[in-house]
Amino acid sequence: MSGAVAVRDIESAAADRYLPFGNGRSYGDSCHNDGGVLADMRSQNNIISFDAQSGLLTAEPGVFLHEIIDHCAPHGWFLPVTPGTRFVTLGGAVANDVHGKNHHVRGTFGCHVEALTLVRSDGVHRLTPDDLSGLFQATIGGMGLTGMIARVTLRMMKIASLDVTEKLIPFQTLDEYFAQAEQADADNEYAVAWLDQLSGERGILMTANHADNGNFDTGSHKAKLQVPFKLPFNALNHLSLKAFNTAFYYAKKRKSGQLLTSNYQDFFYPLDAVENWNRLYGPRGLFQHQSAIPADRAVDTIRLMLYASQRAGQASFLTVLKRFGAVNSPGLLSFPQPGYTLTLDFPNRGEKTLALLRELDRLTVQAGGRVNPYKDARMSAQTFAASFPNWEQLEAKRDPKIMSDFWRRTAQKLPKNGNANNSNELVQWTETPSV
């Protein structure tokens, strides 16, 4: 279906049928509407205007982030916030209020949205951050549930080069990482840590800033490698991951202490270099678990989460730890909160993996944290409510003609009287972990 969905089309649709769709890069079912219709927004892919002096860009929702980079970088501008792939749409970045390696400085994507045009079943709404109706706030991070985003005005970030100057800092324990994470954020635009989840707590803290060499060559967007067909088995098993992690750790450790100039694609989008990388997980796919943990509970909770994964015999292919700053998002259901975020990717091994994920949910919410909804395919309605106690405010702003599988699975199963918002009731909701 075309992304050019007019108001009259939405009004004539059956209830709970539509869901705007970007490029389908979410890990869960927030972009699924298996019982209805997906409105493919990728045909709405025009850059309407760009002011090279102010950095203001206005574009339609189906424009890809790499197209925005191609358009703006020659003038010295870059995305103020970018997720781990450039193959997502502008509308998807807004709807998920994505974050990047510089949350401590720039906050989320929604912090840089200056205006939105939203098409709903009740008409067209032109929204700005000072919108009194609450629709702007609900649309930022609203997972497409408030209406069809027709236009976005985004303020880009001025840079001196697309290249980044990177520094690699090995650590052996989480205590070492946490001792330097705050200062690393204070000194750098970007900071992220990779963890060797299979060998305890060692990892590499990677910090970076844009270089000053004036290189604005966006390069090729073609993947360097590819997985050409679906594998009948999971190639990312314990042995292969242990070998990869050991090689990766020591390769990075040998470069520690040096200032390395890296291509922006290698730093921001390493997975984009492997086309169809998800096929490595085999026919059953993967689950990703991303949590946000308050700073005062982060050390103990993240350690418990890593140990729980090890005890369960589950190997995470990509384990990432980042610090979230205190920059508030305008989004009603934005995922980041001050503290730290841990991301783990697990091959789907059925109930054993699901049991571990329930335990990770429990540890997250017990610490006062939250589980990322747009990276999720299986959290309970109760875990969602405990993570986002203000979920009913989004439900109140949801377009009645729009629904997703995620919202059916979570919010639609919760009572609307506010009783489910008490995270202290988590013990009654959560299954006994079996890991």
PEGIFEN-V808654 format. One record per residue. N is the residue number from 0. RES is the residue in one small letter. OMEGA is omega in radians with two decimals (999 if undefined). Layout:
<<N,RES,OMEGA> <N,RES,OMEGA>>
//
This chain:
<<0,m,-3.14> <1,s,3.06> <2,g,-3.11> <3,a,-3.11> <4,v,-3.12> <5,a,3.12> <6,v,-3.09> <7,r,3.10> <8,d,3.13> <9,i,-3.11> <10,e,-3.09> <11,s,-3.10> <12,a,3.05> <13,a,-3.13> <14,a,3.09> <15,d,-3.09> <16,r,-2.98> <17,y,2.91> <18,l,3.06> <19,p,-3.03> <20,f,3.11> <21,g,3.13> <22,n,3.04> <23,g,-3.11> <24,r,3.06> <25,s,-3.07> <26,y,-3.05> <27,g,-3.04> <28,d,3.08> <29,s,3.10> <30,c,3.10> <31,h,3.02> <32,n,-2.95> <33,d,3.12> <34,g,-3.06> <35,g,-3.03> <36,v,2.99> <37,l,3.06> <38,a,-3.05> <39,d,-3.06> <40,m,-3.04> <41,r,3.09> <42,s,3.09> <43,q,-2.88> <44,n,3.13> <45,n,2.91> <46,i,-3.01> <47,i,3.14> <48,s,3.02> <49,f,3.12> <50,d,-3.09> <51,a,3.09> <52,q,-3.08> <53,s,-3.09> <54,g,3.12> <55,l,3.14> <56,l,3.02> <57,t,-3.05> <58,a,3.07> <59,e,-2.96> <60,p,-3.09> <61,g,3.08> <62,v,3.12> <63,f,3.13> <64,l,-3.14> <65,h,3.08> <66,e,3.06> <67,i,3.10> <68,i,3.14> <69,d,-3.07> <70,h,-2.97> <71,c,-3.06> <72,a,3.13> <73,p,3.10> <74,h,3.10> <75,g,-3.13> <76,w,-3.12> <77,f,3.07> <78,l,3.12> <79,p,3.11> <80,v,3.08> <81,t,3.04> <82,p,-3.04> <83,g,3.03> <84,t,3.11> <85,r,-3.13> <86,f,3.01> <87,v,-3.10> <88,t,3.08> <89,l,3.11> <90,g,3.10> <91,g,3.11> <92,a,3.10> <93,v,-3.06> <94,a,3.11> <95,n,-3.10> <96,d,-3.01> <97,v,3.10> <98,h,-3.12> <99,g,-3.08> <100,k,-3.13> <101,n,-3.14> <102,h,-3.10> <103,h,-3.13> <104,v,-2.95> <105,r,-3.07> <106,g,-3.11> <107,t,3.13> <108,f,-3.10> <109,g,3.11> <110,c,-3.03> <111,h,3.08> <112,v,-3.10> <113,e,-3.12> <114,a,3.09> <115,l,2.88> <116,t,-3.03> <117,l,3.08> <118,v,3.13> <119,r,3.12> <120,s,3.11> <121,d,3.08> <122,g,-3.13> <123,v,-3.10> <124,h,3.05> <125,r,-2.90> <126,l,3.03> <127,t,-3.09> <128,p,3.12> <129,d,3.12> <130,d,-3.10> <131,l,-3.12> <132,s,-3.08> <133,g,-3.12> <134,l,3.10> <135,f,-3.10> <136,q,-3.14> <137,a,-3.12> <138,t,3.06> <139,i,-3.09> <140,g,-3.10> <141,g,3.04> <142,m,3.05> <143,g,-3.00> <144,l,-3.06> <145,t,-3.11> <146,g,3.12> <147,m,3.05> <148,i,-3.10> <149,a,-3.08> <150,r,3.13> <151,v,2.96> <152,t,-3.03> <153,l,3.05> <154,r,-3.12> <155,m,-3.10> <156,m,3.12> <157,k,3.13> <158,i,3.11> <159,a,3.12> <160,s,2.98> <161,l,3.11> <162,d,3.06> <163,v,3.02> <164,t,-2.93> <165,e,3.04> <166,k,-3.09> <167,l,-3.08> <168,i,3.11> <169,p,3.00> <170,f,-3.10> <171,q,-3.09> <172,t,3.05> <173,l,3.12> <174,d,3.10> <175,e,-3.14> <176,y,-3.08> <177,f,3.13> <178,a,-3.08> <179,q,-3.05> <180,a,-3.09> <181,e,3.13> <182,q,3.10> <183,a,3.08> <184,d,-3.11> <185,a,-3.04> <186,d,-2.96> <187,n,3.04> <188,e,-3.06> <189,y,3.07> <190,a,3.12> <191,v,3.12> <192,a,2.99> <193,w,-3.14> <194,l,2.98> <195,d,-3.00> <196,q,-3.07> <197,l,-3.02> <198,s,3.14> <199,g,-3.01> <200,e,-3.08> <201,r,3.14> <202,g,-3.14> <203,i,2.99> <204,l,-3.10> <205,m,3.09> <206,t,-3.09> <207,a,3.00> <208,n,3.08> <209,h,3.12> <210,a,3.14> <211,d,-3.06> <212,n,3.05> <213,g,3.13> <214,n,3.12> <215,f,3.09> <216,d,-3.08> <217,t,3.05> <218,g,-3.14> <219,s,3.08> <220,h,3.12> <221,k,-3.13> <222,a,3.12> <223,k,-3.13> <224,l,3.05> <225,q,2.97> <226,v,-2.87> <227,p,-3.12> <228,f,3.13> <229,k,-3.14> <230,l,3.11> <231,p,-3.10> <232,f,3.09> <233,n,-3.13> <234,a,-3.08> <235,l,-3.14> <236,n,-3.05> <237,h,-3.08> <238,l,-3.11> <239,s,3.13> <240,l,3.12> <241,k,3.11> <242,a,3.13> <243,f,-3.10> <244,n,3.13> <245,t,3.14> <246,a,-3.13> <247,f,-3.10> <248,y,-3.06> <249,y,3.06> <250,a,3.11> <251,k,-3.11> <252,k,-3.14> <253,r,-3.12> <254,k,-3.08> <255,s,3.14> <256,g,3.13> <257,q,2.98> <258,l,-3.03> <259,l,3.04> <260,t,-3.04> <261,s,3.00> <262,n,-3.05> <263,y,-3.13> <264,q,3.14> <265,d,-3.10> <266,f,-3.04> <267,f,-2.94> <268,y,-3.07> <269,p,-3.12> <270,l,3.11> <271,d,-3.13> <272,a,-3.13> <273,v,-3.12> <274,e,-3.14> <275,n,-3.13> <276,w,-3.11> <277,n,3.12> <278,r,3.11> <279,l,-3.13> <280,y,3.12> <281,g,-3.00> <282,p,-3.10> <283,r,3.03> <284,g,-3.07> <285,l,2.92> <286,f,2.98> <287,q,3.06> <288,h,3.06> <289,q,-3.11> <290,s,2.98> <291,a,-3.03> <292,i,3.08> <293,p,-3.02> <294,a,-3.05> <295,d,3.10> <296,r,-2.95> <297,a,-3.04> <298,v,-3.09> <299,d,-3.06> <300,t,-3.13> <301,i,3.08> <302,r,3.11> <303,l,-3.13> <304,m,3.10> <305,l,3.13> <306,y,3.10> <307,a,3.12> <308,s,3.14> <309,q,3.13> <310,r,-3.13> <311,a,3.14> <312,g,-3.11> <313,q,-3.10> <314,a,3.10> <315,s,-3.13> <316,f,-3.10> <317,l,-3.13> <318,t,-3.00> <319,v,3.12> <320,l,-3.13> <321,k,3.06> <322,r,3.01> <323,f,3.11> <324,g,-3.05> <325,a,3.12> <326,v,-3.07> <327,n,3.04> <328,s,3.01> <329,p,-3.04> <330,g,-3.13> <331,l,-3.12> <332,l,3.12> <333,s,-3.07> <334,f,-3.05> <335,p,2.99> <336,q,-3.12> <337,p,-3.11> <338,g,-3.07> <339,y,3.09> <340,t,3.12> <341,l,3.12> <342,t,3.13> <343,l,3.09> <344,d,-3.11> <345,f,2.94> <346,p,-3.14> <347,n,3.10> <348,r,3.04> <349,g,-3.01> <350,e,3.13> <351,k,3.10> <352,t,-3.14> <353,l,3.11> <354,a,3.09> <355,l,-3.12> <356,l,3.07> <357,r,3.10> <358,e,3.09> <359,l,3.03> <360,d,-3.09> <361,r,3.13> <362,l,-3.13> <363,t,-3.06> <364,v,3.09> <365,q,3.14> <366,a,-3.09> <367,g,-3.11> <368,g,-3.13> <369,r,3.11> <370,v,-3.05> <371,n,-3.09> <372,p,-3.09> <373,y,2.98> <374,k,-2.93> <375,d,3.08> <376,a,-3.02> <377,r,-3.12> <378,m,3.13> <379,s,3.07> <380,a,-3.11> <381,q,3.07> <382,t,3.10> <383,f,-3.13> <384,a,3.11> <385,a,3.11> <386,s,-3.06> <387,f,-3.09> <388,p,3.11> <389,n,-3.07> <390,w,-3.11> <391,e,3.09> <392,q,3.05> <393,l,3.10> <394,e,3.14> <395,a,-3.13> <396,k,3.14> <397,r,3.04> <398,d,-3.08> <399,p,3.10> <400,k,-3.03> <401,i,3.14> <402,m,3.05> <403,s,3.08> <404,d,3.12> <405,f,-3.08> <406,w,3.05> <407,r,-3.04> <408,r,-3.05> <409,t,-3.00> <410,a,-3.08> <411,q,3.11> <412,k,-3.08> <413,l,3.04> <414,p,-3.05> <415,k,-3.07> <416,n,3.10> <417,g,-3.11> <418,n,-3.09> <419,a,-3.08> <420,n,-3.10> <421,n,-3.08> <422,s,3.10> <423,n,3.13> <424,e,-3.06> <425,l,-3.10> <426,v,-3.14> <427,q,-3.06> <428,w,-2.91> <429,t,3.06> <430,e,3.06> <431,t,-3.10> <432,p,-3.09> <433,s,3.13> <434,v,999>>
//
